[in-house]
Amino acid sequence: MITQEQVKIFDKKIRGAESIFLMAHKNPDGDALCSVAALCRLIELNYGKSVTCVYDGNIPDNLDNVPLRRRLHFFERVEPDTPVDVAIVMDYGIIRNIGGPYKFVENAGFVIEIDHHINDNKVGKLCLDDESAAATAEIVYELALAAGWEMDVTVAMLMMTAIITDTGFFKFVKSGKVMRIVADLIDRGVDIQRIINDLAQKPRKTVVTEAESVGATEFYFKNRLAIATITANQYKRMDGRGETALNLLGQMRGVDYTVLLKEQKPDQIGVSLRGHYKSVDKIAVALGGGGHEYAAGAVVHDTLDNVKQRILDLFKKVSW
Ligand SMILES: [Mn+2]
């Protein structure tokens, strides 16, 4: 719930600001990128002020066609000493996740945060946080309504993209509230089919490489554990995350656990773990990582063979 008191402070700070910076977490995902772009557009539409959007890390290829994508600048391309009157930090979780753009927060006269992550160490003076929101964009939507802002179809598209990505294409939706927002965004002219199709597009090389790695999957524990490997050479040919491989692995009937090993460097293995209604978070923690109950991961600094052996040893201990 956004109160009128919060709207008043937000409004006053934006009106009084000459330089406004927007940012989210490093390596922005759909929600991070689109929440920033949507709020940027809303401020420009409703206050006639220009906003600077910065990011750190990489933005995935499948977000290339998101409206206003080019409005986000790699933080090092922005003059580091730029005065900042208001910094708005979105979808960040913990301060460490902000990365390079944090220096603009440290310089800022006032800091606002908009987030749906659980966080005890808040960076914002004004906090528009809601842990029950399915996406940060959901809070931006509520702010826009509470403030009575004009919202165009570009803003609606960005919010929809954020919701679709953060809910895993609606799979993780736990409340009707976000679906009522989705309904309103459709009525505002959003083409949901087009967004979903665009998000699914990947470079040809990535799809072919990931399918190749799934073709060489190894099965253990009576075929109930599937382990696929993306070698260092394959890793170079694809766009980082291995979603296609994980999706294919997850479709195999009778497989309870899937593991994707990515040889990011000779001694750095990215491990993605998925459980078909079976928890994998403890295994991720044992490897020095973490995540959600059915989807977790880790980055392990060891050789591919050693990491695979460690994982097999850990799976010996699970109750099949
Ligand atoms: Mn999010």
py3Dmol code that shows the C-alpha trace and the ligand (Angstrom):
import py3Dmol

protein = """\
ATOM      1  CA  MET A   1       0.000   0.000   0.000  1.00  0.00           C
ATOM      2  CA  ILE A   2       1.347   3.380  -0.988  1.00  0.00           C
ATOM      3  CA  THR A   3       0.105   6.174   1.252  1.00  0.00           C
ATOM      4  CA  GLN A   4      -0.731   9.707   0.141  1.00  0.00           C
ATOM      5  CA  GLU A   5       1.974  10.848   2.556  1.00  0.00           C
ATOM      6  CA  GLN A   6       4.557   8.853   0.557  1.00  0.00           C
ATOM      7  CA  VAL A   7       3.213  10.181  -2.728  1.00  0.00           C
ATOM      8  CA  LYS A   8       3.546  13.721  -1.362  1.00  0.00           C
ATOM      9  CA  ILE A   9       7.204  13.235  -0.418  1.00  0.00           C
ATOM     10  CA  PHE A  10       7.974  11.600  -3.780  1.00  0.00           C
ATOM     11  CA  ASP A  11       6.261  14.413  -5.637  1.00  0.00           C
ATOM     12  CA  LYS A  12       8.042  17.129  -3.653  1.00  0.00           C
ATOM     13  CA  LYS A  13      11.477  15.555  -4.116  1.00  0.00           C
ATOM     14  CA  ILE A  14      11.033  15.090  -7.865  1.00  0.00           C
ATOM     15  CA  ARG A  15       9.688  18.630  -8.312  1.00  0.00           C
ATOM     16  CA  GLY A  16      12.670  20.034  -6.439  1.00  0.00           C
ATOM     17  CA  ALA A  17      15.281  17.970  -8.298  1.00  0.00           C
ATOM     18  CA  GLU A  18      17.370  19.043 -11.258  1.00  0.00           C
ATOM     19  CA  SER A  19      19.271  15.775 -11.559  1.00  0.00           C
ATOM     20  CA  ILE A  20      17.440  12.459 -11.096  1.00  0.00           C
ATOM     21  CA  PHE A  21      19.200   9.085 -11.325  1.00  0.00           C
ATOM     22  CA  LEU A  22      17.461   5.715 -11.652  1.00  0.00           C
ATOM     23  CA  MET A  23      19.091   2.333 -11.171  1.00  0.00           C
ATOM     24  CA  ALA A  24      18.409  -1.278 -10.159  1.00  0.00           C
ATOM     25  CA  HIS A  25      20.527  -4.359  -9.447  1.00  0.00           C
ATOM     26  CA  LYS A  26      23.647  -5.310 -11.367  1.00  0.00           C
ATOM     27  CA  ASN A  27      23.075  -7.564 -14.409  1.00  0.00           C
ATOM     28  CA  PRO A  28      19.507  -6.294 -14.726  1.00  0.00           C
ATOM     29  CA  ASP A  29      16.755  -8.829 -15.394  1.00  0.00           C
ATOM     30  CA  GLY A  30      13.400  -8.010 -16.962  1.00  0.00           C
ATOM     31  CA  ASP A  31      11.916  -6.517 -13.811  1.00  0.00           C
ATOM     32  CA  ALA A  32      15.007  -4.436 -12.993  1.00  0.00           C
ATOM     33  CA  LEU A  33      15.354  -3.051 -16.516  1.00  0.00           C
ATOM     34  CA  CYS A  34      11.652  -2.448 -17.131  1.00  0.00           C
ATOM     35  CA  SER A  35      10.917  -0.940 -13.708  1.00  0.00           C
ATOM     36  CA  VAL A  36      13.681   1.593 -14.267  1.00  0.00           C
ATOM     37  CA  ALA A  37      12.526   2.341 -17.835  1.00  0.00           C
ATOM     38  CA  ALA A  38       8.857   2.608 -16.792  1.00  0.00           C
ATOM     39  CA  LEU A  39       9.555   5.014 -13.934  1.00  0.00           C
ATOM     40  CA  CYS A  40      11.873   7.036 -16.180  1.00  0.00           C
ATOM     41  CA  ARG A  41       9.047   7.412 -18.683  1.00  0.00           C
ATOM     42  CA  LEU A  42       6.483   8.227 -15.980  1.00  0.00           C
ATOM     43  CA  ILE A  43       8.661  10.980 -14.496  1.00  0.00           C
ATOM     44  CA  GLU A  44       9.339  12.449 -17.927  1.00  0.00           C
ATOM     45  CA  LEU A  45       5.654  12.305 -18.904  1.00  0.00           C
ATOM     46  CA  ASN A  46       4.306  13.721 -15.672  1.00  0.00           C
ATOM     47  CA  TYR A  47       6.997  16.142 -14.531  1.00  0.00           C
ATOM     48  CA  GLY A  48       8.619  17.101 -17.839  1.00  0.00           C
ATOM     49  CA  LYS A  49      12.011  16.315 -16.313  1.00  0.00           C
ATOM     50  CA  SER A  50      14.750  14.315 -17.873  1.00  0.00           C
ATOM     51  CA  VAL A  51      16.106  11.344 -15.973  1.00  0.00           C
ATOM     52  CA  THR A  52      19.447   9.490 -16.145  1.00  0.00           C
ATOM     53  CA  CYS A  53      19.206   5.683 -15.994  1.00  0.00           C
ATOM     54  CA  VAL A  54      22.361   3.691 -15.213  1.00  0.00           C
ATOM     55  CA  TYR A  55      23.213   0.003 -14.898  1.00  0.00           C
ATOM     56  CA  ASP A  56      26.165  -2.268 -14.150  1.00  0.00           C
ATOM     57  CA  GLY A  57      27.023  -5.658 -15.677  1.00  0.00           C
ATOM     58  CA  ASN A  58      25.191  -7.028 -18.700  1.00  0.00           C
ATOM     59  CA  ILE A  59      21.644  -6.840 -19.952  1.00  0.00           C
ATOM     60  CA  PRO A  60      20.483 -10.149 -21.502  1.00  0.00           C
ATOM     61  CA  ASP A  61      19.993 -10.210 -25.292  1.00  0.00           C
ATOM     62  CA  ASN A  62      16.328 -11.140 -25.034  1.00  0.00           C
ATOM     63  CA  LEU A  63      15.628  -7.723 -23.509  1.00  0.00           C
ATOM     64  CA  ASP A  64      17.149  -5.933 -26.508  1.00  0.00           C
ATOM     65  CA  ASN A  65      13.772  -4.983 -27.949  1.00  0.00           C
ATOM     66  CA  VAL A  66      12.275  -3.696 -24.727  1.00  0.00           C
ATOM     67  CA  PRO A  67      11.059  -0.097 -25.215  1.00  0.00           C
ATOM     68  CA  LEU A  68      13.499   2.532 -23.906  1.00  0.00           C
ATOM     69  CA  ARG A  69      16.231  -0.099 -23.492  1.00  0.00           C
ATOM     70  CA  ARG A  70      18.702   2.444 -24.941  1.00  0.00           C
ATOM     71  CA  ARG A  71      17.828   4.917 -22.216  1.00  0.00           C
ATOM     72  CA  LEU A  72      19.890   2.828 -19.788  1.00  0.00           C
ATOM     73  CA  HIS A  73      23.575   3.705 -19.838  1.00  0.00           C
ATOM     74  CA  PHE A  74      26.461   1.631 -18.584  1.00  0.00           C
ATOM     75  CA  PHE A  75      27.417   3.507 -15.383  1.00  0.00           C
ATOM     76  CA  GLU A  76      31.021   4.118 -16.453  1.00  0.00           C
ATOM     77  CA  ARG A  77      29.798   6.091 -19.453  1.00  0.00           C
ATOM     78  CA  VAL A  78      28.219   8.675 -17.165  1.00  0.00           C
ATOM     79  CA  GLU A  79      30.389  11.423 -15.713  1.00  0.00           C
ATOM     80  CA  PRO A  80      31.189  10.131 -12.185  1.00  0.00           C
ATOM     81  CA  ASP A  81      31.015  13.549 -10.535  1.00  0.00           C
ATOM     82  CA  THR A  82      27.570  14.403 -11.879  1.00  0.00           C
ATOM     83  CA  PRO A  83      25.609  15.996  -9.050  1.00  0.00           C
ATOM     84  CA  VAL A  84      22.607  13.877  -8.072  1.00  0.00           C
ATOM     85  CA  ASP A  85      19.638  15.454  -6.340  1.00  0.00           C
ATOM     86  CA  VAL A  86      17.485  12.333  -6.191  1.00  0.00           C
ATOM     87  CA  ALA A  87      18.630   8.730  -6.691  1.00  0.00           C
ATOM     88  CA  ILE A  88      15.933   6.073  -7.060  1.00  0.00           C
ATOM     89  CA  VAL A  89      17.126   2.514  -6.433  1.00  0.00           C
ATOM     90  CA  MET A  90      14.807  -0.228  -7.637  1.00  0.00           C
ATOM     91  CA  ASP A  91      14.579  -4.028  -7.345  1.00  0.00           C
ATOM     92  CA  TYR A  92      18.009  -4.184  -5.665  1.00  0.00           C
ATOM     93  CA  GLY A  93      17.642  -6.549  -2.672  1.00  0.00           C
ATOM     94  CA  ILE A  94      20.880  -5.739  -0.875  1.00  0.00           C
ATOM     95  CA  ILE A  95      23.236  -2.787  -1.338  1.00  0.00           C
ATOM     96  CA  ARG A  96      26.022  -4.989  -2.733  1.00  0.00           C
ATOM     97  CA  ASN A  97      23.749  -5.874  -5.679  1.00  0.00           C
ATOM     98  CA  ILE A  98      23.690  -2.277  -6.915  1.00  0.00           C
ATOM     99  CA  GLY A  99      27.302  -2.492  -8.079  1.00  0.00           C
ATOM    100  CA  GLY A 100      29.052   0.480  -9.715  1.00  0.00           C
ATOM    101  CA  PRO A 101      26.081   2.889  -9.760  1.00  0.00           C
ATOM    102  CA  TYR A 102      26.142   2.910  -5.948  1.00  0.00           C
ATOM    103  CA  LYS A 103      28.510   5.876  -6.171  1.00  0.00           C
ATOM    104  CA  PHE A 104      25.606   7.963  -7.493  1.00  0.00           C
ATOM    105  CA  VAL A 105      23.599   6.923  -4.425  1.00  0.00           C
ATOM    106  CA  GLU A 106      26.390   8.011  -2.102  1.00  0.00           C
ATOM    107  CA  ASN A 107      26.448  11.422  -3.822  1.00  0.00           C
ATOM    108  CA  ALA A 108      22.697  11.864  -3.822  1.00  0.00           C
ATOM    109  CA  GLY A 109      20.845  14.549  -1.882  1.00  0.00           C
ATOM    110  CA  PHE A 110      17.895  12.194  -1.344  1.00  0.00           C
ATOM    111  CA  VAL A 111      17.470   8.469  -1.916  1.00  0.00           C
ATOM    112  CA  ILE A 112      14.222   6.696  -2.743  1.00  0.00           C
ATOM    113  CA  GLU A 113      13.921   2.925  -2.992  1.00  0.00           C
ATOM    114  CA  ILE A 114      11.246   0.831  -4.649  1.00  0.00           C
ATOM    115  CA  ASP A 115      11.678  -2.883  -4.046  1.00  0.00           C
ATOM    116  CA  HIS A 116       9.962  -6.204  -3.433  1.00  0.00           C
ATOM    117  CA  HIS A 117      12.946  -8.038  -1.924  1.00  0.00           C
ATOM    118  CA  ILE A 118      13.293  -8.718   1.790  1.00  0.00           C
ATOM    119  CA  ASN A 119      15.977  -6.358   3.035  1.00  0.00           C
ATOM    120  CA  ASP A 120      16.923  -5.165   6.547  1.00  0.00           C
ATOM    121  CA  ASN A 121      19.569  -2.673   5.505  1.00  0.00           C
ATOM    122  CA  LYS A 122      17.666  -0.187   3.382  1.00  0.00           C
ATOM    123  CA  VAL A 123      19.386   2.369   1.208  1.00  0.00           C
ATOM    124  CA  GLY A 124      16.349   4.648   0.836  1.00  0.00           C
ATOM    125  CA  LYS A 125      15.120   7.522   2.941  1.00  0.00           C
ATOM    126  CA  LEU A 126      11.707   7.096   1.346  1.00  0.00           C
ATOM    127  CA  CYS A 127      10.983   3.362   1.010  1.00  0.00           C
ATOM    128  CA  LEU A 128       8.203   2.205  -1.298  1.00  0.00           C
ATOM    129  CA  ASP A 129       8.721  -1.467  -0.530  1.00  0.00           C
ATOM    130  CA  ASP A 130       6.278  -4.339  -0.739  1.00  0.00           C
ATOM    131  CA  GLU A 131       7.538  -7.874  -0.220  1.00  0.00           C
ATOM    132  CA  SER A 132       4.233  -9.271  -1.398  1.00  0.00           C
ATOM    133  CA  ALA A 133       4.567  -7.680  -4.848  1.00  0.00           C
ATOM    134  CA  ALA A 134       5.273 -10.141  -7.662  1.00  0.00           C
ATOM    135  CA  ALA A 135       7.567  -7.618  -9.334  1.00  0.00           C
ATOM    136  CA  THR A 136       8.984  -4.203  -8.520  1.00  0.00           C
ATOM    137  CA  ALA A 137       6.991  -2.939 -11.509  1.00  0.00           C
ATOM    138  CA  GLU A 138       3.821  -3.791  -9.577  1.00  0.00           C
ATOM    139  CA  ILE A 139       4.826  -1.152  -6.982  1.00  0.00           C
ATOM    140  CA  VAL A 140       5.572   1.349  -9.764  1.00  0.00           C
ATOM    141  CA  TYR A 141       2.053   0.701 -11.102  1.00  0.00           C
ATOM    142  CA  GLU A 142       0.550   1.364  -7.665  1.00  0.00           C
ATOM    143  CA  LEU A 143       2.617   4.530  -7.310  1.00  0.00           C
ATOM    144  CA  ALA A 144       1.381   5.741 -10.699  1.00  0.00           C
ATOM    145  CA  LEU A 145      -2.237   5.127  -9.687  1.00  0.00           C
ATOM    146  CA  ALA A 146      -1.824   6.637  -6.208  1.00  0.00           C
ATOM    147  CA  ALA A 147      -0.183   9.725  -7.711  1.00  0.00           C
ATOM    148  CA  GLY A 148      -2.796   9.995 -10.452  1.00  0.00           C
ATOM    149  CA  TRP A 149      -0.113  10.005 -13.155  1.00  0.00           C
ATOM    150  CA  GLU A 150      -0.723   9.717 -16.855  1.00  0.00           C
ATOM    151  CA  MET A 151       0.426   6.298 -18.073  1.00  0.00           C
ATOM    152  CA  ASP A 152       0.927   5.581 -21.788  1.00  0.00           C
ATOM    153  CA  VAL A 153       1.083   2.250 -23.605  1.00  0.00           C
ATOM    154  CA  THR A 154       4.907   2.219 -23.465  1.00  0.00           C
ATOM    155  CA  VAL A 155       4.770   2.322 -19.674  1.00  0.00           C
ATOM    156  CA  ALA A 156       2.107  -0.400 -19.681  1.00  0.00           C
ATOM    157  CA  MET A 157       4.257  -2.596 -21.961  1.00  0.00           C
ATOM    158  CA  LEU A 158       7.268  -2.174 -19.696  1.00  0.00           C
ATOM    159  CA  MET A 159       5.260  -3.092 -16.611  1.00  0.00           C
ATOM    160  CA  MET A 160       3.834  -6.136 -18.348  1.00  0.00           C
ATOM    161  CA  THR A 161       7.316  -7.272 -19.435  1.00  0.00           C
ATOM    162  CA  ALA A 162       8.553  -6.909 -15.849  1.00  0.00           C
ATOM    163  CA  ILE A 163       5.640  -8.912 -14.461  1.00  0.00           C
ATOM    164  CA  ILE A 164       5.961 -11.638 -17.095  1.00  0.00           C
ATOM    165  CA  THR A 165       9.683 -12.104 -16.462  1.00  0.00           C
ATOM    166  CA  ASP A 166       9.565 -11.963 -12.645  1.00  0.00           C
ATOM    167  CA  THR A 167       6.649 -14.421 -12.485  1.00  0.00           C
ATOM    168  CA  GLY A 168       8.349 -16.855 -14.902  1.00  0.00           C
ATOM    169  CA  PHE A 169       5.628 -16.230 -17.509  1.00  0.00           C
ATOM    170  CA  PHE A 170       2.946 -16.223 -14.763  1.00  0.00           C
ATOM    171  CA  LYS A 171       4.066 -19.570 -13.332  1.00  0.00           C
ATOM    172  CA  PHE A 172       4.973 -18.132  -9.912  1.00  0.00           C
ATOM    173  CA  VAL A 173       1.875 -15.956  -9.496  1.00  0.00           C
ATOM    174  CA  LYS A 174       0.639 -16.405  -5.928  1.00  0.00           C
ATOM    175  CA  SER A 175      -2.056 -13.736  -5.686  1.00  0.00           C
ATOM    176  CA  GLY A 176      -4.863 -12.425  -7.807  1.00  0.00           C
ATOM    177  CA  LYS A 177      -3.679  -8.861  -7.313  1.00  0.00           C
ATOM    178  CA  VAL A 178      -0.941  -9.009  -9.907  1.00  0.00           C
ATOM    179  CA  MET A 179      -3.351 -10.594 -12.395  1.00  0.00           C
ATOM    180  CA  ARG A 180      -5.790  -7.712 -11.913  1.00  0.00           C
ATOM    181  CA  ILE A 181      -2.938  -5.370 -12.792  1.00  0.00           C
ATOM    182  CA  VAL A 182      -2.189  -7.557 -15.827  1.00  0.00           C
ATOM    183  CA  ALA A 183      -5.854  -7.264 -16.860  1.00  0.00           C
ATOM    184  CA  ASP A 184      -5.700  -3.471 -16.608  1.00  0.00           C
ATOM    185  CA  LEU A 185      -2.466  -3.337 -18.623  1.00  0.00           C
ATOM    186  CA  ILE A 186      -4.102  -5.401 -21.395  1.00  0.00           C
ATOM    187  CA  ASP A 187      -7.007  -2.941 -21.420  1.00  0.00           C
ATOM    188  CA  ARG A 188      -4.480  -0.149 -21.790  1.00  0.00           C
ATOM    189  CA  GLY A 189      -3.377  -1.672 -25.091  1.00  0.00           C
ATOM    190  CA  VAL A 190      -0.558  -4.090 -24.253  1.00  0.00           C
ATOM    191  CA  ASP A 191      -0.051  -6.946 -26.750  1.00  0.00           C
ATOM    192  CA  ILE A 192       0.810  -9.798 -24.404  1.00  0.00           C
ATOM    193  CA  GLN A 193       1.497 -12.345 -27.153  1.00  0.00           C
ATOM    194  CA  ARG A 194       4.077 -10.114 -28.759  1.00  0.00           C
ATOM    195  CA  ILE A 195       5.908  -9.529 -25.472  1.00  0.00           C
ATOM    196  CA  ILE A 196       6.051 -13.251 -24.693  1.00  0.00           C
ATOM    197  CA  ASN A 197       7.249 -14.118 -28.201  1.00  0.00           C
ATOM    198  CA  ASP A 198       9.932 -11.411 -28.132  1.00  0.00           C
ATOM    199  CA  LEU A 199      11.182 -12.552 -24.735  1.00  0.00           C
ATOM    200  CA  ALA A 200      11.583 -16.121 -26.003  1.00  0.00           C
ATOM    201  CA  GLN A 201      13.843 -15.090 -28.892  1.00  0.00           C
ATOM    202  CA  LYS A 202      17.519 -15.935 -28.501  1.00  0.00           C
ATOM    203  CA  PRO A 203      20.574 -15.907 -30.760  1.00  0.00           C
ATOM    204  CA  ARG A 204      20.603 -19.014 -32.983  1.00  0.00           C
ATOM    205  CA  LYS A 205      24.029 -20.025 -31.675  1.00  0.00           C
ATOM    206  CA  THR A 206      22.773 -19.996 -28.096  1.00  0.00           C
ATOM    207  CA  VAL A 207      19.831 -22.271 -28.845  1.00  0.00           C
ATOM    208  CA  VAL A 208      21.953 -24.704 -30.895  1.00  0.00           C
ATOM    209  CA  THR A 209      24.716 -24.813 -28.276  1.00  0.00           C
ATOM    210  CA  GLU A 210      22.334 -25.400 -25.388  1.00  0.00           C
ATOM    211  CA  ALA A 211      20.467 -28.116 -27.278  1.00  0.00           C
ATOM    212  CA  GLU A 212      23.838 -29.780 -27.986  1.00  0.00           C
ATOM    213  CA  SER A 213      24.692 -29.785 -24.298  1.00  0.00           C
ATOM    214  CA  VAL A 214      21.314 -31.323 -23.430  1.00  0.00           C
ATOM    215  CA  GLY A 215      21.950 -33.980 -26.109  1.00  0.00           C
ATOM    216  CA  ALA A 216      24.918 -35.144 -24.054  1.00  0.00           C
ATOM    217  CA  THR A 217      23.071 -35.239 -20.707  1.00  0.00           C
ATOM    218  CA  GLU A 218      24.183 -37.889 -18.232  1.00  0.00           C
ATOM    219  CA  PHE A 219      21.673 -39.642 -16.016  1.00  0.00           C
ATOM    220  CA  TYR A 220      22.223 -40.973 -12.507  1.00  0.00           C
ATOM    221  CA  PHE A 221      20.227 -42.581  -9.689  1.00  0.00           C
ATOM    222  CA  LYS A 222      17.962 -44.628 -11.970  1.00  0.00           C
ATOM    223  CA  ASN A 223      17.547 -41.690 -14.385  1.00  0.00           C
ATOM    224  CA  ARG A 224      16.111 -39.451 -11.700  1.00  0.00           C
ATOM    225  CA  LEU A 225      19.054 -37.042 -11.740  1.00  0.00           C
ATOM    226  CA  ALA A 226      20.046 -35.418 -15.055  1.00  0.00           C
ATOM    227  CA  ILE A 227      23.335 -33.558 -15.378  1.00  0.00           C
ATOM    228  CA  ALA A 228      24.109 -31.549 -18.507  1.00  0.00           C
ATOM    229  CA  THR A 229      27.384 -29.748 -19.079  1.00  0.00           C
ATOM    230  CA  ILE A 230      28.226 -26.651 -21.044  1.00  0.00           C
ATOM    231  CA  THR A 231      31.956 -26.818 -21.688  1.00  0.00           C
ATOM    232  CA  ALA A 232      34.208 -23.772 -21.801  1.00  0.00           C
ATOM    233  CA  ASN A 233      34.117 -23.850 -25.612  1.00  0.00           C
ATOM    234  CA  GLN A 234      30.333 -24.084 -25.727  1.00  0.00           C
ATOM    235  CA  TYR A 235      30.013 -21.395 -23.083  1.00  0.00           C
ATOM    236  CA  LYS A 236      31.813 -18.933 -25.348  1.00  0.00           C
ATOM    237  CA  ARG A 237      29.235 -19.548 -28.072  1.00  0.00           C
ATOM    238  CA  MET A 238      26.193 -18.763 -25.966  1.00  0.00           C
ATOM    239  CA  ASP A 239      24.549 -15.933 -24.098  1.00  0.00           C
ATOM    240  CA  GLY A 240      25.303 -16.772 -20.449  1.00  0.00           C
ATOM    241  CA  ARG A 241      22.362 -18.242 -18.646  1.00  0.00           C
ATOM    242  CA  GLY A 242      21.399 -21.610 -20.068  1.00  0.00           C
ATOM    243  CA  GLU A 243      17.623 -21.111 -19.902  1.00  0.00           C
ATOM    244  CA  THR A 244      16.967 -23.212 -22.988  1.00  0.00           C
ATOM    245  CA  ALA A 245      18.972 -26.143 -21.613  1.00  0.00           C
ATOM    246  CA  LEU A 246      17.237 -25.878 -18.235  1.00  0.00           C
ATOM    247  CA  ASN A 247      13.833 -25.784 -19.900  1.00  0.00           C
ATOM    248  CA  LEU A 248      14.588 -28.871 -21.980  1.00  0.00           C
ATOM    249  CA  LEU A 249      15.958 -30.738 -18.961  1.00  0.00           C
ATOM    250  CA  GLY A 250      12.870 -29.800 -16.964  1.00  0.00           C
ATOM    251  CA  GLN A 251      10.624 -31.398 -19.557  1.00  0.00           C
ATOM    252  CA  MET A 252      12.033 -34.895 -19.072  1.00  0.00           C
ATOM    253  CA  ARG A 253       9.385 -37.097 -17.512  1.00  0.00           C
ATOM    254  CA  GLY A 254      10.530 -39.064 -14.478  1.00  0.00           C
ATOM    255  CA  VAL A 255      13.528 -36.828 -13.816  1.00  0.00           C
ATOM    256  CA  ASP A 256      13.303 -35.342 -10.302  1.00  0.00           C
ATOM    257  CA  TYR A 257      16.433 -33.211 -10.311  1.00  0.00           C
ATOM    258  CA  THR A 258      18.255 -31.422 -13.086  1.00  0.00           C
ATOM    259  CA  VAL A 259      21.706 -29.891 -12.904  1.00  0.00           C
ATOM    260  CA  LEU A 260      23.342 -27.653 -15.485  1.00  0.00           C
ATOM    261  CA  LEU A 261      27.092 -27.170 -15.152  1.00  0.00           C
ATOM    262  CA  LYS A 262      28.556 -24.201 -16.970  1.00  0.00           C
ATOM    263  CA  GLU A 263      32.322 -24.030 -17.330  1.00  0.00           C
ATOM    264  CA  GLN A 264      32.550 -20.251 -17.225  1.00  0.00           C
ATOM    265  CA  LYS A 265      36.340 -20.418 -16.758  1.00  0.00           C
ATOM    266  CA  PRO A 266      38.624 -23.464 -16.311  1.00  0.00           C
ATOM    267  CA  ASP A 267      38.263 -23.212 -12.529  1.00  0.00           C
ATOM    268  CA  GLN A 268      34.881 -21.546 -12.260  1.00  0.00           C
ATOM    269  CA  ILE A 269      31.770 -23.633 -12.656  1.00  0.00           C
ATOM    270  CA  GLY A 270      28.309 -22.111 -12.642  1.00  0.00           C
ATOM    271  CA  VAL A 271      25.861 -24.650 -11.207  1.00  0.00           C
ATOM    272  CA  SER A 272      22.103 -24.366 -11.831  1.00  0.00           C
ATOM    273  CA  LEU A 273      19.900 -26.743  -9.863  1.00  0.00           C
ATOM    274  CA  ARG A 274      16.228 -27.431 -10.472  1.00  0.00           C
ATOM    275  CA  GLY A 275      13.906 -29.817  -8.648  1.00  0.00           C
ATOM    276  CA  HIS A 276      10.628 -31.113  -9.968  1.00  0.00           C
ATOM    277  CA  TYR A 277       8.717 -30.364  -6.725  1.00  0.00           C
ATOM    278  CA  LYS A 278      11.845 -31.492  -4.879  1.00  0.00           C
ATOM    279  CA  SER A 279      13.948 -29.016  -2.962  1.00  0.00           C
ATOM    280  CA  VAL A 280      17.421 -28.151  -4.208  1.00  0.00           C
ATOM    281  CA  ASP A 281      18.207 -25.110  -2.059  1.00  0.00           C
ATOM    282  CA  LYS A 282      20.175 -27.092   0.553  1.00  0.00           C
ATOM    283  CA  ILE A 283      22.382 -28.582  -2.141  1.00  0.00           C
ATOM    284  CA  ALA A 284      23.053 -25.087  -3.483  1.00  0.00           C
ATOM    285  CA  VAL A 285      23.947 -23.890   0.015  1.00  0.00           C
ATOM    286  CA  ALA A 286      26.312 -26.867   0.457  1.00  0.00           C
ATOM    287  CA  LEU A 287      28.070 -25.672  -2.706  1.00  0.00           C
ATOM    288  CA  GLY A 288      28.352 -22.131  -1.351  1.00  0.00           C
ATOM    289  CA  GLY A 289      25.342 -20.734  -3.222  1.00  0.00           C
ATOM    290  CA  GLY A 290      21.646 -20.395  -2.546  1.00  0.00           C
ATOM    291  CA  GLY A 291      18.277 -19.648  -4.072  1.00  0.00           C
ATOM    292  CA  HIS A 292      14.714 -20.813  -3.958  1.00  0.00           C
ATOM    293  CA  GLU A 293      13.317 -24.191  -2.939  1.00  0.00           C
ATOM    294  CA  TYR A 294      12.951 -25.612  -6.466  1.00  0.00           C
ATOM    295  CA  ALA A 295      15.434 -23.381  -8.310  1.00  0.00           C
ATOM    296  CA  ALA A 296      18.856 -22.596  -6.902  1.00  0.00           C
ATOM    297  CA  GLY A 297      22.466 -22.283  -7.943  1.00  0.00           C
ATOM    298  CA  ALA A 298      26.076 -21.650  -7.038  1.00  0.00           C
ATOM    299  CA  VAL A 299      29.374 -20.676  -8.552  1.00  0.00           C
ATOM    300  CA  VAL A 300      32.103 -23.101  -7.503  1.00  0.00           C
ATOM    301  CA  HIS A 301      35.798 -22.413  -7.980  1.00  0.00           C
ATOM    302  CA  ASP A 302      37.076 -25.850  -8.867  1.00  0.00           C
ATOM    303  CA  THR A 303      37.470 -28.047 -11.955  1.00  0.00           C
ATOM    304  CA  LEU A 304      34.469 -29.375 -13.836  1.00  0.00           C
ATOM    305  CA  ASP A 305      35.208 -32.982 -12.823  1.00  0.00           C
ATOM    306  CA  ASN A 306      35.611 -32.120  -9.147  1.00  0.00           C
ATOM    307  CA  VAL A 307      32.402 -30.109  -9.068  1.00  0.00           C
ATOM    308  CA  LYS A 308      30.460 -32.892 -10.738  1.00  0.00           C
ATOM    309  CA  GLN A 309      31.822 -35.400  -8.207  1.00  0.00           C
ATOM    310  CA  ARG A 310      30.871 -33.129  -5.302  1.00  0.00           C
ATOM    311  CA  ILE A 311      27.352 -32.837  -6.677  1.00  0.00           C
ATOM    312  CA  LEU A 312      27.007 -36.605  -7.088  1.00  0.00           C
ATOM    313  CA  ASP A 313      28.189 -37.052  -3.486  1.00  0.00           C
ATOM    314  CA  LEU A 314      25.600 -34.527  -2.273  1.00  0.00           C
ATOM    315  CA  PHE A 315      22.824 -36.303  -4.179  1.00  0.00           C
ATOM    316  CA  LYS A 316      23.779 -39.585  -2.480  1.00  0.00           C
ATOM    317  CA  LYS A 317      22.448 -38.005   0.716  1.00  0.00           C
ATOM    318  CA  VAL A 318      19.029 -36.910  -0.555  1.00  0.00           C
ATOM    319  CA  SER A 319      16.033 -39.106   0.121  1.00  0.00           C
ATOM    320  CA  TRP A 320      14.937 -40.539  -3.199  1.00  0.00           C
TER     321      TRP A 320
END
"""
ligand_1 = """\
1
MN
Mn 12.182 -8.180 -9.252
"""
view = py3Dmol.view(width=600, height=400)
view.addModel(protein, "pdb")
view.setStyle({"model": 0}, {"cartoon": {"style": "trace"}})
view.addModel(ligand_1, "xyz")
view.setStyle({"model": 1}, {"stick": {}})
view.zoomTo()
view.show()
